[in-house]
Amino acid sequence: MRNYIRLLALCLLFAAVSCEKGGDPPSSEPEPINPPVVPGETEYKGLDEYFGVNMSGGEFGGVYPGKIGTHYGYPTARDLDYFKDKGLKLIRFPFRWERIQLELNGPLNTVDLNLMKTFVAAAEEREMPLILDMHNFGRRSFDGGATDVVIGEGPQLTGEHLAEVWGRLAEEFKDYKNIRGYDIMNEPHGMSKTEPWFTIAQKVIYAIRRVDTETPIIISGDGYSSALRWTELSDNLRNLDDPSNKLIYQAHVYFDKNQGGTYGSYVNGEFVPSTYAAEGADPQTGVNRVKPFVEWLVRYNKVGFVGEYGIPDDAADLEKWGKVLENMLSYMRDMGVPGTYWSAGPRWGTYRLAVQPSDNYTVDRPQMRFLEKYLRTNPKK
């Protein structure tokens, strides 16, 4: 999730930092592969077959490190119980670099580390697979969140720094049985030409493998992990080397014009929701946007998943947006590509894309009726 999260903070006081994607989508898509082949047909199968949700809270606030309970907070076992009961078992668990490691190359912050471990252990007890997601967009703030520094722009913040912290994280989390991937960086974008995302990711892979040779490593695509623009922006990631051969590639898909999940804009400081018609959507928008990524997985025999997608809960357009979502999930299910909806977690309030239940976990959000139809992948053999 990008700019909408930062804008939401103006109203809700607890949104995550993000920014707008640049560039327009390509005018054409790769030729479809015929007949279709299930991606990831290798000895290594990657993630479990479950669909699930992002479980937000640890990345919130825009103030770093911030105060727990004010600027951010972690989800709970009760949140896990709700989504397990719904059958949405795969959990992507965002956190912020500035909180887990207060100083570069320094020790991990034991307060946040223990809170994260408590949540991971609760998921493990419930046999729910979990992804650790560093939700930093290829950046880190050194002034409490006022500005960001891009990894690789200079010696202040380099790929070696990211590799170092992931070595520490892998050491702490490698023995949990339910960790299905180290998601080393959410939505990198606008990265340095001196140290591009490929180079940074390779350094992180090698650092993790010195500590943990078993846990899969998740590589987000460049350009905000755009599925539609995957072959344009992220094709080179297929050349990354993992000594354990356990890489998972991650793309994101939203259905509005800017592909960022805003579904509206701010006018004179006030958010104005958009509509299905204004966004130019149709029932196949989601399928068409995710296909370039899925077909890339097929073409190069890679393993992947879709880490974010979401629709607004506006009553007038919900059925239309729900159809877009269902068509995409059906396609992903049949192609054996799992995904996690953006987003759940107890701090979202009235955020339009959220599927966090209300009324003390007794009332489902409207989008849930579409999601609970697609709980597991069904690869064609």
C-alpha positions in Angstrom: 0.0 0.0 0.0 1.4 3.4 -0.9 0.4 7.0 -0.8 -3.1 6.3 0.5 -1.6 5.0 3.8 0.3 8.3 4.3 -2.8 10.3 3.5 -4.9 8.2 5.7 -2.7 9.2 8.6 -4.0 12.8 8.4 -7.4 11.5 9.3 -6.7 8.4 11.4 -3.3 9.3 13.0 -1.9 5.8 12.4 -1.3 5.3 8.7 1.9 3.9 7.2 4.4 5.9 5.2 4.2 5.6 1.4 4.3 7.5 -1.9 3.0 7.6 -5.4 4.2 5.2 -8.1 5.8 6.8 -11.1 5.1 6.2 -14.7 2.2 4.9 -16.7 1.5 1.2 -17.3 2.7 -0.2 -20.6 0.3 -0.1 -23.5 0.6 -3.7 -24.3 1.1 -7.0 -22.4 3.2 -10.1 -23.2 1.7 -12.6 -25.5 -0.3 -15.2 -23.4 1.3 -18.6 -23.0 -0.7 -21.4 -24.5 -1.2 -23.9 -23.1 -0.9 -22.6 -19.6 1.7 -24.2 -17.3 1.5 -24.1 -13.5 4.3 -21.9 -12.2 6.9 -23.3 -9.8 6.9 -26.8 -11.1 10.2 -27.6 -9.4 11.2 -29.7 -6.5 10.8 -26.6 -4.3 7.1 -25.6 -4.1 7.4 -22.4 -2.0 4.5 -21.1 0.1 1.7 -23.3 1.4 -1.4 -23.4 -0.7 -3.4 -21.1 1.5 -4.7 -17.6 0.7 -4.6 -15.1 3.5 -4.2 -11.5 4.6 -1.7 -8.9 5.6 -1.8 -8.4 9.3 -0.9 -4.7 9.8 0.0 -2.6 12.7 3.7 -2.9 13.2 4.5 -0.7 10.2 2.0 2.1 11.1 2.4 5.6 12.2 4.9 7.6 10.1 6.8 8.3 13.3 9.9 6.2 14.0 10.5 4.4 16.2 7.4 5.9 17.7 5.4 4.9 20.8 3.7 1.5 20.9 -0.1 2.0 21.3 0.1 5.5 20.0 1.8 5.4 16.7 1.8 1.7 16.1 1.0 -1.7 17.6 1.2 -5.4 16.7 -1.8 -7.6 15.9 -2.9 -10.2 18.4 -3.8 -13.9 18.8 -7.5 -12.9 18.6 -6.9 -11.5 15.1 -5.3 -14.8 14.1 -8.3 -16.7 15.5 -10.7 -14.7 13.4 -8.9 -15.3 10.1 -8.1 -18.9 10.8 -11.8 -19.5 11.4 -12.5 -17.8 8.0 -9.9 -20.2 6.4 -7.6 -17.3 5.4 -4.5 -18.8 7.0 -1.5 -17.3 5.3 -0.3 -14.2 7.2 2.0 -11.5 5.8 3.3 -9.7 8.9 4.6 -6.1 8.2 7.2 -4.4 10.5 9.5 -1.4 10.2 13.3 -1.5 10.0 13.6 1.7 12.2 11.8 -0.1 15.1 13.4 -3.5 15.0 17.0 -2.0 14.7 17.3 1.4 16.2 20.8 2.0 14.9 22.4 0.6 11.7 24.6 -2.5 12.4 23.4 -2.4 16.0 21.5 -5.1 18.0 17.9 -5.8 17.4 15.5 -3.9 19.6 14.4 -6.4 22.2 11.0 -4.8 22.9 9.8 -5.0 19.3 11.6 -8.3 18.7 9.8 -9.9 21.6 6.4 -8.5 20.5 7.0 -9.8 17.0 8.1 -13.2 18.3 4.9 -13.4 20.5 2.8 -12.9 17.4 4.8 -15.4 15.3 4.6 -18.0 18.1 0.8 -17.5 18.3 0.5 -18.1 14.6 2.8 -21.2 14.9 0.5 -22.6 17.7 -2.5 -22.2 15.3 -0.5 -23.8 12.4 -0.8 -20.6 10.4 2.0 -20.0 7.9 3.6 -16.5 8.2 5.7 -14.2 6.2 8.0 -11.6 7.8 7.7 -8.4 5.8 10.1 -5.5 6.2 7.7 -2.7 5.1 10.2 0.0 4.2 9.8 0.7 0.4 13.6 0.5 -0.2 14.2 3.3 2.4 15.0 4.1 6.0 14.4 7.3 7.9 17.0 8.8 10.1 15.0 11.8 11.4 12.0 10.1 13.0 10.0 9.8 9.8 10.2 13.3 8.3 12.3 12.2 5.4 13.6 8.9 3.9 17.0 7.9 2.5 17.0 5.4 -0.4 19.2 2.4 0.1 22.3 2.6 -2.1 22.2 6.4 -2.7 25.3 6.8 -0.6 27.4 5.5 2.3 24.8 6.5 4.9 22.6 3.6 3.8 23.7 0.7 1.7 22.8 -2.8 0.7 25.3 -4.1 3.3 23.2 -2.4 6.0 20.1 -4.2 4.9 22.0 -7.5 4.6 23.3 -7.1 8.1 19.9 -6.6 9.7 18.5 -9.5 7.8 21.3 -11.7 9.0 20.3 -10.8 12.6 16.6 -11.4 11.9 17.2 -14.8 10.3 19.3 -15.8 13.4 16.3 -14.9 15.6 13.5 -16.4 13.5 15.0 -19.4 11.7 13.8 -22.0 14.2 10.1 -21.2 14.0 8.3 -23.9 12.0 5.7 -21.6 10.5 7.9 -19.0 8.8 7.3 -19.4 5.1 9.5 -16.6 3.9 11.7 -13.6 4.7 10.1 -10.8 2.7 13.3 -8.7 2.6 11.7 -5.4 1.4 8.2 -4.3 0.6 7.7 -2.4 -2.6 11.2 -1.1 -3.5 10.9 1.8 -6.0 13.0 4.6 -7.3 16.2 2.8 -6.3 19.7 4.1 -6.9 21.4 3.4 -10.2 24.7 3.1 -8.3 23.3 0.2 -6.2 20.1 -1.0 -7.9 17.5 -3.3 -6.3 19.0 -6.4 -7.9 22.4 -5.8 -6.3 20.9 -5.0 -2.9 18.7 -8.1 -3.0 21.7 -10.3 -3.9 23.6 -9.1 -0.9 20.7 -9.8 1.4 20.3 -13.3 0.0 23.9 -14.2 0.7 23.7 -12.7 4.2 20.7 -14.8 5.1 22.1 -18.0 3.7 25.1 -17.7 6.0 22.7 -18.1 8.9 19.7 -19.9 7.5 19.8 -22.2 4.5 16.2 -23.5 4.8 13.7 -20.6 5.0 12.6 -19.2 1.6 13.5 -15.6 0.7 10.9 -13.4 -0.8 11.9 -10.9 -3.5 9.6 -8.1 -4.2 9.5 -6.6 -7.7 10.9 -3.2 -8.4 8.6 -0.3 -9.2 6.3 -1.0 -6.2 6.2 -4.7 -7.1 3.9 -4.0 -10.0 2.5 -7.2 -11.4 1.4 -5.4 -14.6 4.9 -3.9 -15.2 6.8 -7.0 -14.0 8.6 -7.9 -17.2 9.5 -4.2 -17.8 10.8 -3.5 -14.3 11.7 -6.8 -12.6 12.7 -9.3 -15.3 16.3 -9.2 -14.2 15.4 -10.5 -10.7 15.2 -14.0 -12.2 19.0 -14.0 -12.4 19.4 -13.7 -8.6 21.4 -16.5 -7.1 20.2 -18.3 -4.0 22.5 -21.1 -2.9 19.5 -22.9 -1.4 17.3 -22.4 -4.5 14.4 -21.2 -2.4 13.4 -17.8 -3.8 9.8 -16.6 -4.0 8.9 -13.7 -6.1 6.3 -11.2 -5.0 4.0 -8.9 -7.0 1.2 -6.5 -6.0 -2.0 -5.7 -7.8 -4.6 -3.0 -7.3 -7.5 -2.2 -9.6 -7.6 1.6 -9.7 -6.0 3.8 -12.4 -2.8 4.6 -10.5 -2.5 0.9 -9.5 -1.9 2.0 -5.9 -5.1 1.1 -4.0 -6.1 4.7 -3.4 -9.5 4.5 -5.2 -9.9 8.2 -4.8 -7.9 11.4 -4.3 -7.6 14.4 -1.9 -9.3 17.6 -2.9 -8.5 20.6 -0.7 -7.3 18.3 2.0 -10.4 16.1 2.0 -10.4 12.6 0.6 -13.0 12.1 -2.1 -13.7 8.4 -3.0 -13.6 7.5 -6.7 -16.0 5.1 -8.5 -15.7 1.9 -10.5 -16.6 3.8 -13.7 -14.2 6.7 -13.0 -11.3 4.2 -12.5 -12.0 2.7 -15.9 -12.3 -0.8 -14.4 -13.9 -3.9 -15.9 -14.4 -7.4 -14.7 -11.1 -8.5 -16.1 -8.9 -5.7 -14.8 -7.4 -7.8 -12.0 -6.7 -10.8 -14.3 -5.1 -8.6 -16.9 -2.9 -6.9 -14.4 -1.7 -10.0 -12.7 -1.1 -12.1 -15.9 2.3 -10.6 -16.8 3.7 -11.7 -13.5 2.1 -15.1 -13.5 3.1 -15.8 -17.1 6.7 -14.7 -16.1 6.6 -17.3 -13.3 5.6 -19.9 -15.9 8.1 -18.8 -18.5 11.1 -19.1 -16.2 9.8 -21.8 -13.9 9.8 -19.6 -10.8 7.8 -19.6 -7.6 5.7 -16.6 -6.7 2.8 -15.1 -4.8 0.7 -11.9 -4.8 1.4 -10.1 -1.6 -1.2 -7.2 -1.9 -4.5 -6.6 -3.5 -7.6 -4.9 -2.2 -11.0 -3.3 -3.0 -12.9 -0.4 -1.3 -16.0 -1.3 0.7 -18.2 1.5 -0.8 -21.7 0.0 -1.1 -22.6 1.4 -4.5 -19.6 -0.1 -6.3 -18.8 -3.1 -4.1 -20.4 -5.8 -6.2 -18.5 -4.6 -9.3 -15.2 -4.4 -7.4 -15.9 -7.8 -5.9 -16.3 -9.3 -9.4 -12.9 -7.9 -10.4 -11.4 -9.4 -7.2 -13.1 -12.8 -7.6 -12.0 -13.2 -11.2 -8.4 -12.5 -10.3 -8.5 -14.9 -7.3 -10.0 -17.6 -9.4 -7.2 -17.2 -12.0 -4.6 -17.2 -9.3 -6.1 -20.3 -7.6 -6.1 -22.2 -10.9 -2.6 -21.2 -11.6 -1.4 -22.2 -8.2 -0.3 -18.7 -7.1 -1.4 -17.8 -3.5 -1.9 -14.3 -2.2 -2.5 -12.1 0.8 -5.2 -9.4 0.9 -4.3 -5.8 1.9 -5.2 -5.6 4.7 -6.3 -6.6 8.2 -5.2 -5.7 11.7 -6.7 -4.0 14.7 -5.6 -0.4 13.9 -7.3 0.2 10.6 -10.5 1.9 11.8 -12.6 2.9 8.8 -10.0 2.4 6.2 -12.0 1.4 3.0 -9.9 -1.6 2.0 -9.6 -3.2 5.4 -11.2 -6.5 6.2 -10.7 -6.3 9.9 -14.0 -7.3 11.6 -15.9 -4.8 13.7 -18.1 -5.0 16.8 -15.7 -7.0 18.9 -14.9 -9.4 16.0 -18.5 -10.3 15.4 -19.3 -8.3 12.2 -17.5 -9.1 8.9 -16.3 -6.4 6.6 -18.2 -6.4 3.3 -15.2 -7.6 1.2 -15.0 -10.8 3.3 -17.8 -12.5 1.4 -15.7 -12.4 -1.8 -12.4 -13.5 -0.1 -13.8 -16.5 1.8 -14.7 -18.2 -1.5 -11.0 -18.5 -2.4 -9.1 -20.2 0.4 -6.6 -22.5 -1.3 -4.8 -22.8 -4.6 -5.7 -25.6 -6.9 -2.8 -26.1 -9.3 -3.6 -27.8 -12.6 -1.6 -31.0 -13.1 
